[in-house]
Amino acid sequence: MPESYFTLDTKSVIFERFDDELIAIHLDRGNYFSLNSTAGAIFELAAMQPTASEIVTALTQRYEGGTAEIEAEVARFMSELQAEGLIGTSVSR
């Protein structure tokens, strides 16, 4: 079974990094989000249509922490992003 990957609706969601902060705006909903350095890094990775495994691999190379801990935090954060409509998922590229 193929692993699903994350998607970003570039017509509805825009983002830009300012130093250690990333601002994401959902244009259709009128919501904006200020993401710290780590959350911003995850969001930027998600915008490149990776799988969850690819995000975890990239983060374990960048940050200290065990793989299980990083996996749990990525899953939690990605669920929040999906609930806010900032990202979606798909099973084919």
C-alpha positions in Angstrom: 0.0 0.0 0.0 1.5 3.4 -1.0 2.2 5.9 1.7 0.1 9.1 1.3 1.9 12.4 0.8 1.0 15.9 1.9 -0.3 18.5 -0.5 -0.7 22.3 -0.3 -3.5 24.1 -2.1 -1.4 27.0 -3.5 -4.5 28.8 -4.6 -5.9 29.0 -1.1 -2.7 28.9 1.1 0.3 31.2 0.9 3.3 31.4 3.1 6.5 33.4 3.6 9.4 33.1 6.0 10.6 36.1 7.9 13.9 35.3 9.8 12.9 32.6 12.3 9.1 32.9 11.7 6.9 31.6 9.0 3.6 33.2 8.3 0.9 31.0 6.6 -2.4 32.5 5.4 -5.5 30.6 4.3 -7.0 33.1 1.9 -10.4 31.4 1.6 -10.9 31.2 5.4 -9.2 34.5 6.2 -7.0 32.8 8.9 -3.3 33.4 9.3 -0.8 31.5 11.4 2.6 32.4 12.8 4.9 29.4 13.0 8.1 29.3 14.9 11.4 28.0 13.4 10.7 24.3 13.8 7.0 24.4 12.9 7.9 26.6 9.9 10.5 24.1 8.8 7.9 21.3 8.9 5.4 23.4 7.0 8.0 24.2 4.3 8.8 20.5 4.0 5.1 19.7 3.7 4.8 22.3 0.8 7.2 20.1 -1.2 4.6 17.2 -1.2 6.6 14.7 1.0 5.4 11.6 2.8 5.4 11.7 6.6 8.4 9.4 6.6 10.3 11.9 4.4 9.5 14.7 6.8 10.7 12.7 9.8 13.9 11.7 8.0 14.7 15.3 7.1 14.0 16.5 10.7 16.1 13.7 12.3 19.0 15.0 10.2 18.4 18.6 11.4 17.4 18.3 15.0 18.3 16.3 18.1 15.7 13.8 19.4 14.7 10.3 18.9 12.9 9.1 15.8 9.8 8.0 17.7 9.6 11.4 19.4 9.9 13.3 16.1 7.4 11.0 14.4 4.9 11.7 17.2 5.4 15.4 17.0 5.2 15.4 13.2 1.9 13.4 13.3 0.4 15.8 15.8 1.4 18.9 14.0 0.4 17.6 10.6 -3.1 16.8 12.1 -3.4 20.4 13.3 -2.4 21.7 9.8 -5.0 19.5 8.2 -7.7 20.5 10.7 -7.0 24.2 9.8 -7.2 23.4 6.0 -3.6 24.4 5.4 -2.5 21.0 4.0 -4.2 17.9 2.6 -3.1 14.4 1.7 -3.2 12.3 -1.5 -2.1 8.8 -2.3 -0.7 9.4 -5.8 1.7 12.0 -7.1 
